[in-house]
Amino acid sequence: MRVAVITGGMGGLGDSISTKMHAAGYRVVVTHSPGNTKAKEWLSAHKASGREFSAYPVDVADFNSCEECVARIAKEVGPVDILVNNAGITRDT
């Protein structure tokens, strides 16, 4: 099965992309911010609807966090076929 990784995959647009990629037959891996307190709830809701996703925390503003996340996904899931860069960074001014 081909693997699709969607950064920021639990947000509004990311959720839609994740759902469509799953419907297209991809194994879907989403990333979320380390402080996301609703990740388990999001995964459970999708599982109840027949969609099994994998989720990994990552701070997309931190290179080391991204590097570690990519290595973990490659080790635990396998090679990535599609990457959708959907995560955003908010900077307060």
Secondary structure, DSSP 8 states (H G I E B T S, - for coil): --EEEETTTTSHHHHHHHHHHHHTT-EEEEEE-TT-SSHHHHHHHHHHTT---EEEE--TT-HHHHHHHHHHHHHHT---SEEE---------
